Amino acid sequence: MSRCDTLKLNTEFHRVYARGKSIPSQAVVTYALRSRVRGSGCRVGITTSKKIGNAVERNRCRRIIMAAFSSLSAELSGDWDLVLVARHKTKYLKAPDIEKALRQQFTALGVIKTT
């Protein structure tokens, strides 16, 4: 799976928040929910709060989270709706640090199958 679609509607985000499982880390909080549509692949949404900083810092957080996620997207198994929420520490980290945290969270949630 080379490309994931994005979550765009507020109702989609709220469904994942309400029904999905979450695992926090110091950099990112990950919410995961099995998709209702089988064969649709994964869908991902990235959110950043105004508590993170100004627009430049929030956009940087989104970019590094997306870069970390894109390196892991080929390993995802099944159809998932994922919401990745940036935390305050995210703006001080690089993409490989976030990728490591995401890999641990995805493995714990069952999004990545261990071999």
N, C-alpha and C positions, 0 to 999 in steps of 0.2 A: 504494500500500500504506500504509494509515494506521496499522496497529497490528502490532506484532511480538509473537510469543509469547516465552516465557522458557524458558531451559534450567533444569531443576530437578534432574535426577538427577546424581549424582557421575560416573556412567559417561559421561554426555553431555559433561561438562566435560573428562574425561580423554581422550575420543576427539578432541575439538577440539585439546587440548594436544598429543597425540601425532601426529596426522595433519595438522593444519592448519599454515598458514603464519603467521608472526608478524612484526610490525613494532613496535619500541619507539619511544617518544618520552619526553620528560622527564615528561610528565603521565600517560600511559596506555600500556599494552602491549596491542596488539590481535592476537588470534588469529582466523583466519578459515578455514572449511572449507565446501566445497560440501555442502549437505544431501543426504542419501540419498533423501529423499522429495521427489519433484518436485511442484511446485505447492503446497508447504506454506508458502511465504514464508520470511521470515527468523525466526530464533530468536536471542535474545541472553541472555547471562548476564553479570552484573557481580560481580566479586570484590574484596574489600579485605582486606588482611592486618592482623593486630594490630600490625604494625610502623608502620602509618599513625597510630595513636593510639587514644584511647578510643572508646567506642561512638558518642558524639555526632559525633566527627570522621569516623569510618568511614561513618556514615549520611549525613553531608553529602557526602562524596565520592561515594557511590552516587547520591545525588539529583542532583548537578550533572552526573555522567556520563550519567545517564538523560535529563536535560533536554537536554544537547548531542546525544545520540543521537536523541531524538525529533524534533528539528528536521531531522535528516539522513535519517530513515527513509523519507521519501517518495521520495528519490533512489536508493534501493537497487535494484539490478537482479539478478534471479535469486533462487534459494533458497540462503540461507547460514545457517550456524551461527556465531555470533560470541561470543567471550569477551573482555570488556574488563576489564583488571586495573589497578586504581588503583596509583599509585606515591606515594612520600612527598611529592612536590611538588604533587600533586593538591589537597591540602587548602588550598593557598594561592592557587589559581586560581579564576576564575569560569567559568561555562558557555560564554561565547563563546570563551574561550581554548581550552577543551577541544574545542569544536566545530571550531575551526580545525585542531587536531592530528588529530582523528578524520577530518576530510575528507581531509587529506593521506594518512593511513594507508589509508583506504578506497580512494582513487584508486590508490595503489601496489599494493594487493592485488587490484584489479579488482572490488571490491564496488560502487563507483560508476563508471558508464561516463562517460567524458569526451566532450563533444560537439565 
